Amino acid sequence: MPFVKVSTLRGALNDEQKRELQRRVTDLMVEIEGNGNPGFRQFVWVLIEEEDPSHWSIGGNQLSMEAFNAIARPRKEPADA
């Protein structure tokens, strides 16, 4: 029985994104560990742990939501007119 734990920043994912992540991780575990057997799905556990941004650091620097958003969701440049 696989148990998959995903750690992320609190607020990085909305409820719909969490459901999609859980579904896709489950699908992947069924495909790989369960050899595609759909009956294996009932044995796959997926836990999403959300932590405060202040508990994370990158390169020794404490991560803020602003820094996370700059990395994960870069601003799109307007299309040339």
PDB file of N, CA, C and O in Angstrom:
ATOM      1  N   MET A   1       0.841  -1.166   0.000  1.00  0.00           N
ATOM      2  CA  MET A   1       0.000   0.000   0.000  1.00  0.00           C
ATOM      3  C   MET A   1       0.893   1.238   0.000  1.00  0.00           C
ATOM      4  O   MET A   1       1.559   1.507   0.999  1.00  0.00           O
ATOM      5  N   PRO A   2       0.923   2.007  -1.109  1.00  0.00           N
ATOM      6  CA  PRO A   2       1.763   3.200  -1.146  1.00  0.00           C
ATOM      7  C   PRO A   2       1.144   4.371  -0.395  1.00  0.00           C
ATOM      8  O   PRO A   2      -0.070   4.578  -0.406  1.00  0.00           O
ATOM      9  N   PHE A   3       2.007   5.116   0.247  1.00  0.00           N
ATOM     10  CA  PHE A   3       1.622   6.343   0.935  1.00  0.00           C
ATOM     11  C   PHE A   3       2.509   7.440   0.369  1.00  0.00           C
ATOM     12  O   PHE A   3       3.725   7.422   0.563  1.00  0.00           O
ATOM     13  N   VAL A   4       1.904   8.393  -0.329  1.00  0.00           N
ATOM     14  CA  VAL A   4       2.650   9.478  -0.958  1.00  0.00           C
ATOM     15  C   VAL A   4       2.360  10.760  -0.197  1.00  0.00           C
ATOM     16  O   VAL A   4       1.202  11.135  -0.014  1.00  0.00           O
ATOM     17  N   LYS A   5       3.424  11.435   0.248  1.00  0.00           N
ATOM     18  CA  LYS A   5       3.267  12.691   0.979  1.00  0.00           C
ATOM     19  C   LYS A   5       3.865  13.816   0.147  1.00  0.00           C
ATOM     20  O   LYS A   5       5.028  13.760  -0.253  1.00  0.00           O
ATOM     21  N   VAL A   6       3.059  14.831  -0.106  1.00  0.00           N
ATOM     22  CA  VAL A   6       3.484  15.997  -0.862  1.00  0.00           C
ATOM     23  C   VAL A   6       3.523  17.172   0.102  1.00  0.00           C
ATOM     24  O   VAL A   6       2.527  17.470   0.762  1.00  0.00           O
ATOM     25  N   SER A   7       4.661  17.837   0.185  1.00  0.00           N
ATOM     26  CA  SER A   7       4.790  19.027   1.030  1.00  0.00           C
ATOM     27  C   SER A   7       4.782  20.256   0.136  1.00  0.00           C
ATOM     28  O   SER A   7       5.452  20.297  -0.896  1.00  0.00           O
ATOM     29  N   THR A   8       4.020  21.248   0.545  1.00  0.00           N
ATOM     30  CA  THR A   8       3.933  22.488  -0.220  1.00  0.00           C
ATOM     31  C   THR A   8       3.676  23.648   0.731  1.00  0.00           C
ATOM     32  O   THR A   8       3.431  23.448   1.920  1.00  0.00           O
ATOM     33  N   LEU A   9       3.733  24.845   0.199  1.00  0.00           N
ATOM     34  CA  LEU A   9       3.463  26.027   1.000  1.00  0.00           C
ATOM     35  C   LEU A   9       1.968  26.193   1.207  1.00  0.00           C
ATOM     36  O   LEU A   9       1.174  25.981   0.290  1.00  0.00           O
ATOM     37  N   ARG A  10       1.597  26.569   2.406  1.00  0.00           N
ATOM     38  CA  ARG A  10       0.188  26.857   2.686  1.00  0.00           C
ATOM     39  C   ARG A  10      -0.244  28.004   1.774  1.00  0.00           C
ATOM     40  O   ARG A  10       0.392  29.056   1.728  1.00  0.00           O
ATOM     41  N   GLY A  11      -1.335  27.777   1.053  1.00  0.00           N
ATOM     42  CA  GLY A  11      -1.857  28.807   0.157  1.00  0.00           C
ATOM     43  C   GLY A  11      -1.371  28.697  -1.272  1.00  0.00           C
ATOM     44  O   GLY A  11      -1.837  29.434  -2.141  1.00  0.00           O
ATOM     45  N   ALA A  12      -0.431  27.781  -1.537  1.00  0.00           N
ATOM     46  CA  ALA A  12       0.095  27.648  -2.894  1.00  0.00           C
ATOM     47  C   ALA A  12      -0.901  26.972  -3.822  1.00  0.00           C
ATOM     48  O   ALA A  12      -0.906  27.238  -5.024  1.00  0.00           O
ATOM     49  N   LEU A  13      -1.744  26.102  -3.280  1.00  0.00           N
ATOM     50  CA  LEU A  13      -2.717  25.356  -4.081  1.00  0.00           C
ATOM     51  C   LEU A  13      -4.125  25.633  -3.574  1.00  0.00           C
ATOM     52  O   LEU A  13      -4.365  25.685  -2.368  1.00  0.00           O
ATOM     53  N   ASN A  14      -5.048  25.809  -4.507  1.00  0.00           N
ATOM     54  CA  ASN A  14      -6.444  25.918  -4.093  1.00  0.00           C
ATOM     55  C   ASN A  14      -7.044  24.514  -4.007  1.00  0.00           C
ATOM     56  O   ASN A  14      -6.377  23.536  -4.344  1.00  0.00           O
ATOM     57  N   ASP A  15      -8.282  24.409  -3.566  1.00  0.00           N
ATOM     58  CA  ASP A  15      -8.899  23.094  -3.369  1.00  0.00           C
ATOM     59  C   ASP A  15      -8.963  22.282  -4.662  1.00  0.00           C
ATOM     60  O   ASP A  15      -8.730  21.074  -4.650  1.00  0.00           O
ATOM     61  N   GLU A  16      -9.274  22.935  -5.762  1.00  0.00           N
ATOM     62  CA  GLU A  16      -9.344  22.231  -7.043  1.00  0.00           C
ATOM     63  C   GLU A  16      -7.971  21.682  -7.445  1.00  0.00           C
ATOM     64  O   GLU A  16      -7.869  20.554  -7.928  1.00  0.00           O
ATOM     65  N   GLN A  17      -6.931  22.471  -7.248  1.00  0.00           N
ATOM     66  CA  GLN A  17      -5.575  22.019  -7.563  1.00  0.00           C
ATOM     67  C   GLN A  17      -5.158  20.847  -6.681  1.00  0.00           C
ATOM     68  O   GLN A  17      -4.482  19.931  -7.148  1.00  0.00           O
ATOM     69  N   LYS A  18      -5.555  20.869  -5.415  1.00  0.00           N
ATOM     70  CA  LYS A  18      -5.240  19.760  -4.511  1.00  0.00           C
ATOM     71  C   LYS A  18      -5.914  18.474  -4.979  1.00  0.00           C
ATOM     72  O   LYS A  18      -5.291  17.413  -5.007  1.00  0.00           O
ATOM     73  N   ARG A  19      -7.182  18.573  -5.343  1.00  0.00           N
ATOM     74  CA  ARG A  19      -7.897  17.384  -5.842  1.00  0.00           C
ATOM     75  C   ARG A  19      -7.229  16.843  -7.104  1.00  0.00           C
ATOM     76  O   ARG A  19      -7.066  15.632  -7.254  1.00  0.00           O
ATOM     77  N   GLU A  20      -6.847  17.735  -8.002  1.00  0.00           N
ATOM     78  CA  GLU A  20      -6.182  17.318  -9.241  1.00  0.00           C
ATOM     79  C   GLU A  20      -4.839  16.657  -8.942  1.00  0.00           C
ATOM     80  O   GLU A  20      -4.502  15.643  -9.552  1.00  0.00           O
ATOM     81  N   LEU A  21      -4.079  17.213  -8.020  1.00  0.00           N
ATOM     82  CA  LEU A  21      -2.802  16.625  -7.629  1.00  0.00           C
ATOM     83  C   LEU A  21      -3.009  15.238  -7.046  1.00  0.00           C
ATOM     84  O   LEU A  21      -2.294  14.302  -7.403  1.00  0.00           O
ATOM     85  N   GLN A  22      -3.977  15.099  -6.156  1.00  0.00           N
ATOM     86  CA  GLN A  22      -4.260  13.796  -5.546  1.00  0.00           C
ATOM     87  C   GLN A  22      -4.685  12.775  -6.602  1.00  0.00           C
ATOM     88  O   GLN A  22      -4.254  11.623  -6.562  1.00  0.00           O
ATOM     89  N   ARG A  23      -5.521  13.192  -7.535  1.00  0.00           N
ATOM     90  CA  ARG A  23      -5.982  12.288  -8.585  1.00  0.00           C
ATOM     91  C   ARG A  23      -4.825  11.845  -9.478  1.00  0.00           C
ATOM     92  O   ARG A  23      -4.690  10.663  -9.796  1.00  0.00           O
ATOM     93  N   ARG A  24      -4.002  12.797  -9.873  1.00  0.00           N
ATOM     94  CA  ARG A  24      -2.916  12.472 -10.802  1.00  0.00           C
ATOM     95  C   ARG A  24      -1.815  11.641 -10.140  1.00  0.00           C
ATOM     96  O   ARG A  24      -1.249  10.748 -10.772  1.00  0.00           O
ATOM     97  N   VAL A  25      -1.511  11.929  -8.880  1.00  0.00           N
ATOM     98  CA  VAL A  25      -0.532  11.107  -8.160  1.00  0.00           C
ATOM     99  C   VAL A  25      -1.073   9.688  -8.013  1.00  0.00           C
ATOM    100  O   VAL A  25      -0.337   8.717  -8.186  1.00  0.00           O
ATOM    101  N   THR A  26      -2.361   9.572  -7.693  1.00  0.00           N
ATOM    102  CA  THR A  26      -2.978   8.252  -7.580  1.00  0.00           C
ATOM    103  C   THR A  26      -2.900   7.519  -8.907  1.00  0.00           C
ATOM    104  O   THR A  26      -2.524   6.348  -8.948  1.00  0.00           O
ATOM    105  N   ASP A  27      -3.253   8.200  -9.999  1.00  0.00           N
ATOM    106  CA  ASP A  27      -3.172   7.588 -11.328  1.00  0.00           C
ATOM    107  C   ASP A  27      -1.761   7.077 -11.612  1.00  0.00           C
ATOM    108  O   ASP A  27      -1.588   5.975 -12.132  1.00  0.00           O
ATOM    109  N   LEU A  28      -0.766   7.872 -11.274  1.00  0.00           N
ATOM    110  CA  LEU A  28       0.631   7.493 -11.518  1.00  0.00           C
ATOM    111  C   LEU A  28       1.027   6.273 -10.699  1.00  0.00           C
ATOM    112  O   LEU A  28       1.704   5.382 -11.212  1.00  0.00           O
ATOM    113  N   MET A  29       0.618   6.217  -9.442  1.00  0.00           N
ATOM    114  CA  MET A  29       0.941   5.066  -8.604  1.00  0.00           C
ATOM    115  C   MET A  29       0.250   3.805  -9.111  1.00  0.00           C
ATOM    116  O   MET A  29       0.834   2.722  -9.079  1.00  0.00           O
ATOM    117  N   VAL A  30      -0.989   3.941  -9.577  1.00  0.00           N
ATOM    118  CA  VAL A  30      -1.692   2.783 -10.151  1.00  0.00           C
ATOM    119  C   VAL A  30      -0.944   2.300 -11.386  1.00  0.00           C
ATOM    120  O   VAL A  30      -0.751   1.099 -11.569  1.00  0.00           O
ATOM    121  N   GLU A  31      -0.528   3.226 -12.223  1.00  0.00           N
ATOM    122  CA  GLU A  31       0.188   2.861 -13.451  1.00  0.00           C
ATOM    123  C   GLU A  31       1.528   2.194 -13.154  1.00  0.00           C
ATOM    124  O   GLU A  31       1.854   1.171 -13.756  1.00  0.00           O
ATOM    125  N   ILE A  32       2.301   2.757 -12.240  1.00  0.00           N
ATOM    126  CA  ILE A  32       3.666   2.273 -12.004  1.00  0.00           C
ATOM    127  C   ILE A  32       3.704   1.129 -10.995  1.00  0.00           C
ATOM    128  O   ILE A  32       4.148   0.028 -11.323  1.00  0.00           O
ATOM    129  N   GLU A  33       3.245   1.379  -9.778  1.00  0.00           N
ATOM    130  CA  GLU A  33       3.363   0.353  -8.742  1.00  0.00           C
ATOM    131  C   GLU A  33       2.296  -0.732  -8.892  1.00  0.00           C
ATOM    132  O   GLU A  33       2.529  -1.906  -8.602  1.00  0.00           O
ATOM    133  N   GLY A  34       1.117  -0.300  -9.354  1.00  0.00           N
ATOM    134  CA  GLY A  34       0.022  -1.260  -9.502  1.00  0.00           C
ATOM    135  C   GLY A  34      -0.027  -1.925 -10.861  1.00  0.00           C
ATOM    136  O   GLY A  34      -0.954  -2.680 -11.153  1.00  0.00           O
ATOM    137  N   ASN A  35       0.975  -1.647 -11.704  1.00  0.00           N
ATOM    138  CA  ASN A  35       1.046  -2.231 -13.049  1.00  0.00           C
ATOM    139  C   ASN A  35      -0.240  -2.039 -13.842  1.00  0.00           C
ATOM    140  O   ASN A  35      -0.636  -2.903 -14.624  1.00  0.00           O
ATOM    141  N   GLY A  36      -0.894  -0.882 -13.626  1.00  0.00           N
ATOM    142  CA  GLY A  36      -2.095  -0.555 -14.370  1.00  0.00           C
ATOM    143  C   GLY A  36      -3.365  -1.212 -13.873  1.00  0.00           C
ATOM    144  O   GLY A  36      -4.424  -1.037 -14.477  1.00  0.00           O
ATOM    145  N   ASN A  37      -3.285  -1.964 -12.785  1.00  0.00           N
ATOM    146  CA  ASN A  37      -4.465  -2.652 -12.239  1.00  0.00           C
ATOM    147  C   ASN A  37      -5.362  -1.625 -11.541  1.00  0.00           C
ATOM    148  O   ASN A  37      -4.960  -1.064 -10.521  1.00  0.00           O
ATOM    149  N   PRO A  38      -6.581  -1.360 -12.067  1.00  0.00           N
ATOM    150  CA  PRO A  38      -7.452  -0.360 -11.451  1.00  0.00           C
ATOM    151  C   PRO A  38      -7.859  -0.708 -10.020  1.00  0.00           C
ATOM    152  O   PRO A  38      -8.202   0.190  -9.250  1.00  0.00           O
ATOM    153  N   GLY A  39      -7.829  -1.977  -9.648  1.00  0.00           N
ATOM    154  CA  GLY A  39      -8.150  -2.378  -8.284  1.00  0.00           C
ATOM    155  C   GLY A  39      -7.132  -1.887  -7.266  1.00  0.00           C
ATOM    156  O   GLY A  39      -7.418  -1.821  -6.071  1.00  0.00           O
ATOM    157  N   PHE A  40      -5.940  -1.542  -7.749  1.00  0.00           N
ATOM    158  CA  PHE A  40      -4.880  -1.039  -6.866  1.00  0.00           C
ATOM    159  C   PHE A  40      -5.195   0.357  -6.341  1.00  0.00           C
ATOM    160  O   PHE A  40      -4.675   0.766  -5.303  1.00  0.00           O
ATOM    161  N   ARG A  41      -6.053   1.094  -7.063  1.00  0.00           N
ATOM    162  CA  ARG A  41      -6.387   2.475  -6.728  1.00  0.00           C
ATOM    163  C   ARG A  41      -6.846   2.619  -5.269  1.00  0.00           C
ATOM    164  O   ARG A  41      -6.500   3.594  -4.603  1.00  0.00           O
ATOM    165  N   GLN A  42      -7.607   1.669  -4.787  1.00  0.00           N
ATOM    166  CA  GLN A  42      -8.159   1.776  -3.425  1.00  0.00           C
ATOM    167  C   GLN A  42      -7.081   1.705  -2.337  1.00  0.00           C
ATOM    168  O   GLN A  42      -7.354   2.008  -1.176  1.00  0.00           O
ATOM    169  N   PHE A  43      -5.879   1.312  -2.703  1.00  0.00           N
ATOM    170  CA  PHE A  43      -4.805   1.177  -1.718  1.00  0.00           C
ATOM    171  C   PHE A  43      -3.826   2.356  -1.721  1.00  0.00           C
ATOM    172  O   PHE A  43      -2.887   2.387  -0.926  1.00  0.00           O
ATOM    173  N   VAL A  44      -4.045   3.314  -2.610  1.00  0.00           N
ATOM    174  CA  VAL A  44      -3.127   4.456  -2.742  1.00  0.00           C
ATOM    175  C   VAL A  44      -3.581   5.590  -1.825  1.00  0.00           C
ATOM    176  O   VAL A  44      -4.703   6.086  -1.934  1.00  0.00           O
ATOM    177  N   TRP A  45      -2.692   5.987  -0.926  1.00  0.00           N
ATOM    178  CA  TRP A  45      -2.929   7.111  -0.021  1.00  0.00           C
ATOM    179  C   TRP A  45      -2.112   8.302  -0.511  1.00  0.00           C
ATOM    180  O   TRP A  45      -0.941   8.147  -0.855  1.00  0.00           O
ATOM    181  N   VAL A  46      -2.719   9.489  -0.545  1.00  0.00           N
ATOM    182  CA  VAL A  46      -2.005  10.710  -0.917  1.00  0.00           C
ATOM    183  C   VAL A  46      -2.307  11.766   0.143  1.00  0.00           C
ATOM    184  O   VAL A  46      -3.467  12.088   0.401  1.00  0.00           O
ATOM    185  N   LEU A  47      -1.253  12.297   0.750  1.00  0.00           N
ATOM    186  CA  LEU A  47      -1.381  13.328   1.775  1.00  0.00           C
ATOM    187  C   LEU A  47      -0.704  14.594   1.275  1.00  0.00           C
ATOM    188  O   LEU A  47       0.450  14.562   0.849  1.00  0.00           O
ATOM    189  N   ILE A  48      -1.419  15.699   1.327  1.00  0.00           N
ATOM    190  CA  ILE A  48      -0.824  16.999   1.008  1.00  0.00           C
ATOM    191  C   ILE A  48      -0.634  17.733   2.321  1.00  0.00           C
ATOM    192  O   ILE A  48      -1.597  18.063   3.013  1.00  0.00           O
ATOM    193  N   GLU A  49       0.626  17.982   2.653  1.00  0.00           N
ATOM    194  CA  GLU A  49       0.960  18.737   3.867  1.00  0.00           C
ATOM    195  C   GLU A  49       1.275  20.169   3.467  1.00  0.00           C
ATOM    196  O   GLU A  49       2.092  20.415   2.579  1.00  0.00           O
ATOM    197  N   GLU A  50       0.626  21.094   4.123  1.00  0.00           N
ATOM    198  CA  GLU A  50       0.869  22.506   3.851  1.00  0.00           C
ATOM    199  C   GLU A  50       1.611  23.129   5.035  1.00  0.00           C
ATOM    200  O   GLU A  50       1.212  22.980   6.190  1.00  0.00           O
ATOM    201  N   GLU A  51       2.677  23.816   4.721  1.00  0.00           N
ATOM    202  CA  GLU A  51       3.503  24.444   5.747  1.00  0.00           C
ATOM    203  C   GLU A  51       3.540  25.953   5.522  1.00  0.00           C
ATOM    204  O   GLU A  51       3.402  26.427   4.394  1.00  0.00           O
ATOM    205  N   ASP A  52       3.726  26.693   6.599  1.00  0.00           N
ATOM    206  CA  ASP A  52       3.893  28.142   6.479  1.00  0.00           C
ATOM    207  C   ASP A  52       5.128  28.444   5.644  1.00  0.00           C
ATOM    208  O   ASP A  52       6.139  27.752   5.769  1.00  0.00           O
ATOM    209  N   PRO A  53       5.066  29.460   4.798  1.00  0.00           N
ATOM    210  CA  PRO A  53       6.236  29.816   3.998  1.00  0.00           C
ATOM    211  C   PRO A  53       7.479  30.066   4.855  1.00  0.00           C
ATOM    212  O   PRO A  53       8.597  29.816   4.404  1.00  0.00           O
ATOM    213  N   SER A  54       7.298  30.554   6.083  1.00  0.00           N
ATOM    214  CA  SER A  54       8.446  30.850   6.941  1.00  0.00           C
ATOM    215  C   SER A  54       9.204  29.588   7.364  1.00  0.00           C
ATOM    216  O   SER A  54      10.317  29.681   7.881  1.00  0.00           O
ATOM    217  N   HIS A  55       8.608  28.412   7.147  1.00  0.00           N
ATOM    218  CA  HIS A  55       9.276  27.155   7.482  1.00  0.00           C
ATOM    219  C   HIS A  55      10.184  26.670   6.360  1.00  0.00           C
ATOM    220  O   HIS A  55      10.882  25.668   6.523  1.00  0.00           O
ATOM    221  N   TRP A  56      10.186  27.355   5.238  1.00  0.00           N
ATOM    222  CA  TRP A  56      10.958  26.939   4.072  1.00  0.00           C
ATOM    223  C   TRP A  56      12.058  27.963   3.792  1.00  0.00           C
ATOM    224  O   TRP A  56      11.926  29.143   4.118  1.00  0.00           O
ATOM    225  N   SER A  57      13.120  27.499   3.194  1.00  0.00           N
ATOM    226  CA  SER A  57      14.139  28.412   2.700  1.00  0.00           C
ATOM    227  C   SER A  57      14.700  27.871   1.393  1.00  0.00           C
ATOM    228  O   SER A  57      14.693  26.665   1.142  1.00  0.00           O
ATOM    229  N   ILE A  58      15.176  28.775   0.583  1.00  0.00           N
ATOM    230  CA  ILE A  58      15.856  28.424  -0.663  1.00  0.00           C
ATOM    231  C   ILE A  58      17.181  29.153  -0.648  1.00  0.00           C
ATOM    232  O   ILE A  58      17.225  30.376  -0.513  1.00  0.00           O
ATOM    233  N   GLY A  59      18.261  28.404  -0.787  1.00  0.00           N
ATOM    234  CA  GLY A  59      19.585  29.007  -0.778  1.00  0.00           C
ATOM    235  C   GLY A  59      19.904  29.714   0.519  1.00  0.00           C
ATOM    236  O   GLY A  59      20.678  30.671   0.540  1.00  0.00           O
ATOM    237  N   GLY A  60      19.301  29.237   1.619  1.00  0.00           N
ATOM    238  CA  GLY A  60      19.557  29.839   2.921  1.00  0.00           C
ATOM    239  C   GLY A  60      18.694  31.046   3.218  1.00  0.00           C
ATOM    240  O   GLY A  60      18.809  31.638   4.291  1.00  0.00           O
ATOM    241  N   ASN A  61      17.832  31.422   2.287  1.00  0.00           N
ATOM    242  CA  ASN A  61      16.957  32.577   2.479  1.00  0.00           C
ATOM    243  C   ASN A  61      15.538  32.105   2.746  1.00  0.00           C
ATOM    244  O   ASN A  61      14.998  31.265   2.025  1.00  0.00           O
ATOM    245  N   GLN A  62      14.942  32.663   3.799  1.00  0.00           N
ATOM    246  CA  GLN A  62      13.578  32.285   4.143  1.00  0.00           C
ATOM    247  C   GLN A  62      12.651  32.669   2.988  1.00  0.00           C
ATOM    248  O   GLN A  62      12.768  33.748   2.407  1.00  0.00           O
ATOM    249  N   LEU A  63      11.737  31.768   2.677  1.00  0.00           N
ATOM    250  CA  LEU A  63      10.831  31.963   1.554  1.00  0.00           C
ATOM    251  C   LEU A  63       9.579  32.707   1.993  1.00  0.00           C
ATOM    252  O   LEU A  63       8.985  32.383   3.021  1.00  0.00           O
ATOM    253  N   SER A  64       9.185  33.696   1.217  1.00  0.00           N
ATOM    254  CA  SER A  64       7.925  34.396   1.441  1.00  0.00           C
ATOM    255  C   SER A  64       6.962  33.981   0.334  1.00  0.00           C
ATOM    256  O   SER A  64       7.390  33.438  -0.684  1.00  0.00           O
ATOM    257  N   MET A  65       5.681  34.227   0.517  1.00  0.00           N
ATOM    258  CA  MET A  65       4.713  33.916  -0.538  1.00  0.00           C
ATOM    259  C   MET A  65       5.003  34.745  -1.782  1.00  0.00           C
ATOM    260  O   MET A  65       4.800  34.272  -2.901  1.00  0.00           O
ATOM    261  N   GLU A  66       5.475  35.973  -1.601  1.00  0.00           N
ATOM    262  CA  GLU A  66       5.809  36.809  -2.751  1.00  0.00           C
ATOM    263  C   GLU A  66       6.944  36.175  -3.556  1.00  0.00           C
ATOM    264  O   GLU A  66       6.888  36.129  -4.785  1.00  0.00           O
ATOM    265  N   ALA A  67       7.974  35.689  -2.859  1.00  0.00           N
ATOM    266  CA  ALA A  67       9.087  35.035  -3.545  1.00  0.00           C
ATOM    267  C   ALA A  67       8.622  33.748  -4.212  1.00  0.00           C
ATOM    268  O   ALA A  67       9.025  33.451  -5.337  1.00  0.00           O
ATOM    269  N   PHE A  68       7.774  32.979  -3.524  1.00  0.00           N
ATOM    270  CA  PHE A  68       7.242  31.749  -4.110  1.00  0.00           C
ATOM    271  C   PHE A  68       6.459  32.059  -5.379  1.00  0.00           C
ATOM    272  O   PHE A  68       6.650  31.409  -6.407  1.00  0.00           O
ATOM    273  N   ASN A  69       5.574  33.057  -5.305  1.00  0.00           N
ATOM    274  CA  ASN A  69       4.770  33.410  -6.469  1.00  0.00           C
ATOM    275  C   ASN A  69       5.630  33.885  -7.633  1.00  0.00           C
ATOM    276  O   ASN A  69       5.303  33.624  -8.791  1.00  0.00           O
ATOM    277  N   ALA A  70       6.714  34.572  -7.341  1.00  0.00           N
ATOM    278  CA  ALA A  70       7.610  35.021  -8.409  1.00  0.00           C
ATOM    279  C   ALA A  70       8.267  33.834  -9.107  1.00  0.00           C
ATOM    280  O   ALA A  70       8.527  33.878 -10.310  1.00  0.00           O
ATOM    281  N   ILE A  71       8.534  32.769  -8.343  1.00  0.00           N
ATOM    282  CA  ILE A  71       9.154  31.570  -8.906  1.00  0.00           C
ATOM    283  C   ILE A  71       8.119  30.697  -9.608  1.00  0.00           C
ATOM    284  O   ILE A  71       8.315  30.284 -10.751  1.00  0.00           O
ATOM    285  N   ALA A  72       7.028  30.424  -8.923  1.00  0.00           N
ATOM    286  CA  ALA A  72       6.036  29.468  -9.417  1.00  0.00           C
ATOM    287  C   ALA A  72       5.069  30.073 -10.425  1.00  0.00           C
ATOM    288  O   ALA A  72       4.556  29.372 -11.297  1.00  0.00           O
ATOM    289  N   ARG A  73       4.829  31.332 -10.310  1.00  0.00           N
ATOM    290  CA  ARG A  73       3.841  31.992 -11.186  1.00  0.00           C
ATOM    291  C   ARG A  73       4.431  33.273 -11.757  1.00  0.00           C
ATOM    292  O   ARG A  73       3.995  34.372 -11.412  1.00  0.00           O
ATOM    293  N   PRO A  74       5.428  33.131 -12.636  1.00  0.00           N
ATOM    294  CA  PRO A  74       6.044  34.338 -13.186  1.00  0.00           C
ATOM    295  C   PRO A  74       5.022  35.179 -13.958  1.00  0.00           C
ATOM    296  O   PRO A  74       4.094  34.654 -14.573  1.00  0.00           O
ATOM    297  N   ARG A  75       5.218  36.453 -13.907  1.00  0.00           N
ATOM    298  CA  ARG A  75       4.317  37.356 -14.618  1.00  0.00           C
ATOM    299  C   ARG A  75       4.478  37.159 -16.102  1.00  0.00           C
ATOM    300  O   ARG A  75       5.592  37.023 -16.608  1.00  0.00           O
ATOM    301  N   LYS A  76       3.366  37.145 -16.793  1.00  0.00           N
ATOM    302  CA  LYS A  76       3.401  37.000 -18.233  1.00  0.00           C
ATOM    303  C   LYS A  76       3.561  38.377 -18.857  1.00  0.00           C
ATOM    304  O   LYS A  76       2.896  39.340 -18.476  1.00  0.00           O
ATOM    305  N   GLU A  77       4.461  38.438 -19.822  1.00  0.00           N
ATOM    306  CA  GLU A  77       4.654  39.689 -20.547  1.00  0.00           C
ATOM    307  C   GLU A  77       3.482  39.895 -21.490  1.00  0.00           C
ATOM    308  O   GLU A  77       2.996  38.938 -22.094  1.00  0.00           O
ATOM    309  N   PRO A  78       3.023  41.131 -21.623  1.00  0.00           N
ATOM    310  CA  PRO A  78       1.927  41.374 -22.563  1.00  0.00           C
ATOM    311  C   PRO A  78       2.381  41.057 -23.979  1.00  0.00           C
ATOM    312  O   PRO A  78       3.538  41.270 -24.340  1.00  0.00           O
ATOM    313  N   ALA A  79       1.455  40.547 -24.768  1.00  0.00           N
ATOM    314  CA  ALA A  79       1.761  40.241 -26.166  1.00  0.00           C
ATOM    315  C   ALA A  79       2.052  41.526 -26.919  1.00  0.00           C
ATOM    316  O   ALA A  79       1.435  42.563 -26.676  1.00  0.00           O
ATOM    317  N   ASP A  80       3.002  41.436 -27.836  1.00  0.00           N
ATOM    318  CA  ASP A  80       3.319  42.612 -28.663  1.00  0.00           C
ATOM    319  C   ASP A  80       2.103  42.978 -29.500  1.00  0.00           C
ATOM    320  O   ASP A  80       1.425  42.116 -30.059  1.00  0.00           O
ATOM    321  N   ALA A  81       1.849  44.265 -29.568  1.00  0.00           N
ATOM    322  CA  ALA A  81       0.690  44.725 -30.346  1.00  0.00           C
ATOM    323  C   ALA A  81       1.031  44.882 -31.795  1.00  0.00           C
ATOM    324  O   ALA A  81       0.174  45.261 -32.594  1.00  0.00           O
TER     325      ALA A  81
END
